[in-house]
Amino acid sequence: MDSTTQESPHLSAVPRVSVILPTYNRAHYLAEAIESVVRQTLTDLELIIVDDGSTDSTCELVRAIRDERVRYVAQPHRGLSVALNRGLEKARGDYIARLDSDDVFFPDALASLVAALEREPAVEVAWASGRLMDREGRDQPRTRGSSEHYPGEMLRSLLYDDCTTSPAMLTRKSCFARVGPYDEGLAFSEDWDMALRLAREFRFRYVDQIVVRIREHDDSITGRYSPSRTEFLSTRTAPLDKLFRDPQLPADIAAMKPIAYANVHIFRGHMWLSTRNFAAALREFAEAVVTSGRPLSTTAAIAWRVILLGVRSRAGKKDSRHSRLVGLRMKARVSPRNTKGK
């Protein structure tokens, strides 16, 4: 075992699935994430843990694992996209999955996603949903990841709203040879950017199943009081900026631009509203109305988001048994009459 990589000569040359797990100072969650991978019902896998310069006990924790499928790669702290690309370089599997170090797979997560791709050889990416949990691992009533807004049109759906969630995705490794690695210039939203690039080239299939538990806490990028939250929100349009600079976009995709940006403004406003930053929320909502070019429907969408946020807040305080109301999927974004072909 050298200082950067832990491997076993008994590993198969081509595991069925490579799970990339980037981590940075998350030793307190990491063991649970690792266990959820090595206990998958699909056992023909490798787990590539990319330690992005952790200064906690991550290294000692991983090196104590006695499972030949677990590989450990250490690098200086260079950011999430660099860590993901290091994992891609090391991956040998036919399929690529990603798990964040504070999340947990359900036991049949990989088996379900692999089965979806093997049923349809023409489909290159499968995605499912994730159940939110709190810092202590208690399930929350909300989910991430849903079917596409425009059935059968994944790129338009991703522009309308990122309906994927990266820990619930499985991609054929061959896809990355065409679309390239993660954009190392993006500190945030690298997963949305990758999904957009994949959707321009390949077919996606939604698996109507919850396959992962996604932890919400203040140390995460989108956490309510995370120090990274402001930068994450301010750079949320970066994947859109990249895509819409392409002069070769089809007409129906180019026509999505006002809706895509307006929905990001609504998302930002909702996030600011959740922390009672009313001034910032109002600015984002006003910008959404202007950007969309459809003031009445956009205002209605914003009002619906505000109402749902209030319902969620009251339900959480009153009785957790009634919090299923919160699970209503927040579809309230700007919805065009028909932008296709315009």
N, C-alpha and C positions, 0 to 999 in steps of 0.2 A: 504494500500500500504506500503510494507516494503522497506528497503533501497536497496534491490538488485533486486526485481522482481515486475513488475506491471502486474497484471492479473485481469480478470473479471470472476465472477461466471457464467456469461451468455454465455461464450464461449462454443461451442460444444466440446464434449469429444474428438472427432477425426475429426479435420478439414481435408479437402481434401488435402491441400498443406500447408506445413510449409516453409516459406521463412526465411532463416538465413541471417542476415545483420550484419556482424562484422564492428566495426568502432573504429577509434582512432583519435581524434582531427580533425574531418571532419565536424564540425557543419555547416560550410559555404556551404556544398554540401548536407548535410544529409536530410534536409526538402524535397528537390526535389526527392531524392531517395525514401523516405518514401511515399510521395504522389503517386509516380508511382506504388507502391504496393497496397495501400488501394483503388486505383481507377481502379484496374484490373476488367475486365469484368467477370472473375471468382471470385466470392466474398467469397466462402467457403474456407477461408485461415486464417492463423495466421502469423504474422510478429514478429520474435524474433530478437530484436536488442541487440547485445552483445557489450557492451561498454568496450573496452579493456584498461581501466584506463585513459580515456580522461581527460584533464585538462582545456578544453574550455567549451563552454556552451551546450555541448551535452546533459547532464542530464536534464537541465531545458527545453531544446527544446522538448525532448521526453516526459517528464512528463506533458507537456502542451497539449499533443494530447488526444483527447476524442474519441478514437475509441477502442472498447473493443477487437478488434482483435490484437492490438499492445501490445506486451509484452517487457519489458525492463529488461535486466540482466546486472548488473555491476560487473566487476572483476578488480583486480589489473592488471597492464600492463604486459602481459606475452606472447604476440605475436599472430599472425594471426591464426596459427594452433590450439592453445589452445582455442582461441575465437570460432573458427568453431566447435571444439569438444564440447564446452559448449552449443552451439546452438543445436547440434545433441542430446545432453542429454535431452534438454528441448522440443525438437520437438515432436509433437503428430500426425502430418499429415501422410497420406498414401504416400505422395510424398515429396521429399526434393528439394528445390531450393535455390540458393545462389545469393545474390546481393551485390556487393561492394558498399560502402557508397558514392562513387562519380559517380555511374552509374545510369541509368534510364531505367526501363522497358517500352516497348510499351504496350498500354492498353490490348491487347489480348495475351500477351506473355505466361502467365500461361495457359490460355485456349487452346492455340495451342499445347503446349507441353503435357498437360494432354491428349488431344484428341489423340495425336500420340501414347501414351502408352496404352490408353484404346482401341484403334483399334487393337493393337497387344499385347495380354496378355503375350506372350513369350518374349517380349522385355522389358528390365528393365531400360534402360537409353535412353533418347531422348536428342538430342542437336541440336542447330540451330546456327545462325550467329548473330553478333553484328556490328552495325555501329559505327565507331569512331567519336568522337566529340572533339573539343578543350576545353580549360579551361572555356571559356565563353558559351559553349553549342552550338557552331556552328558546323553543320555536316561536316565531312570530307569525301573524296571520297573513303576511304579504309574501309575494313571490317575485322573482325576476325571470325574464325570458318568457316569450309567448309566441304564438303563431304570427306569421307575417300579416301586416295590415292589408297588403294587396296580394291575395293568394296567387302563388306562382310567379311573383315578381319580387325577388328578394332584394335587389338593389334599390328599387323604389321604396320598399318597405323599410330598409335600413336608413334611408334618407329621411323618411317620415319620422322614424323613431328607432333607436337601436333596440330591436326586439330580442337580441341574443344576450347571453351572459357567458363569459369566457370559460368558467369552470364546468359548464354544461355543454361544451362543444367538442366534437371529434372531427378531425380533418385528415384526409389522406395525405401522407407525407409528400407525395409527388406534387401536390398543389404548390408547396412553398418554392419549388424549383422555378415555377412560372411567375408567381407574384413577388418573390423575394422575401427577405427577412423583415422583422419588425422595424419600424422607423425609429432609429436611435436618437433622432432629433425631437421626438415627442416624449416629454416627461410624463404625460397623462394621456388617456384616451387612445393608447396604442392598440387596444383590443378592438375598438370601434373602427379605427383606421384599417386594421387587418381584415376585419369582416367586410368592409366596403370593397377592399381590393380583391378579396376572394369572390365576392358576389358579382364582380364584373366579369369573372372568368368561368365560374363553376356553378353547378346546381346545388341547392341546399334542400334539406328535408327536416321538418320539425317533428320531434318525437314528443307526443303529449304525455309527458311523465316528469315527475320531480326527481332529479338524480343527484342533487348536491344540496348541502346546507351551507348557506353563505352568512358569514359572521359580520354583523354590524357593530362597530365600536368606534370610539373617538380617535383611536390610533390609525384607523383605515383612512384611505385617501378621501372618501366621501363622508366620513364620520361627521356628525353634527358639529363638533367642536375641533375637528382636525386642523392642525396648522397648515396643511396642504390644501384645504378646501377652497380657499379663495383662488389659488393658482389653478386648481383643477377646473373650477367654474369659468375662470377668465380665458382659459385655453380650450374650452370644450368645442369651439367651432373649428379647431385646427384641421381635423380630418375632412370637414366640409370644404375648407379653404383649398386644401390640396386637390380634392376631386373636381371642384367647379372651375379650377384653373385650366382644366383640360379642354381645349377647343374642339376635340373630337367626340365629346359626349353626345349620345343620341338625344333627339329633341325631347322625348318624354322624361329623360333624366334631367336635362338642363332646366326643364320647366318646374322641377321640384325645388329649385333654389329658394324662392321666398318662403315656402312652407317649411323646408328643412331648418332655415335660420330662425324663423319665428318660433318653431317648436323648441329649439335650444333656448331661446329667451324665456319661454314659458317654463321650461325645466329649471333654468337658473332662478327665476322668480319663485317657483315652488320651493326650491332648496333654501333660498334666503328667508322665505316666509316661515319655514319650519324652525328657524332659529330666531324668529321674531325681529328680523332685520327688515322692517317694513319699508324703509326708504329704498333700500337696494331692490327689494321685491317689486316695488311700484315702478322703479326705473326699467326693470327687465320686462314687466308686463306692458308698459307703455311702448317699449321698443318692439315687442312682439306685434302689437296692433299695427304699428307703422310698417314694419317689415313685411307682414303677410299680405298687405293690400286688401284684406278682407276684414274690416274693423268689427262688423257685427258678429260674425261667426267666431272671430278670435276672442272678442270680449266674452262671449258665451263660454268658450272653452276655458278661459281663465277663471271665470266665476265658478265653473264646475270643479275645477281643481281646488279652489279655495274652500268650497263646500265640503269636498271629500277630505281635505286635510283637517277641517274642523270636526268632521264625524270621527275620523281616526283618533284625534286627540281626546275627544270626550269619551269615546268607547274605551280607550286605554285607561282612563282615570276611573271610569264607572264600574266596569265589570269586564274582565278579560273574556268571559264566555260570550259576550256580545261583539267581540272584536272581529268576528268574521265579516262584518260590514266593511271593514278596512280592506279586506281581500278583493273587493271590487277592483278589477283591473282598470288602471287610470288611462282610459282611452281618450280623455279630453285634451286633444291637441287639435291644431288646425287641420281640418279635413277638406281637401279640395273637391269640387264637384266632379271634375275630370281634367287632369292635367296631361293625360297621355296624348301624345301626338300634337300638342299645341306648340 
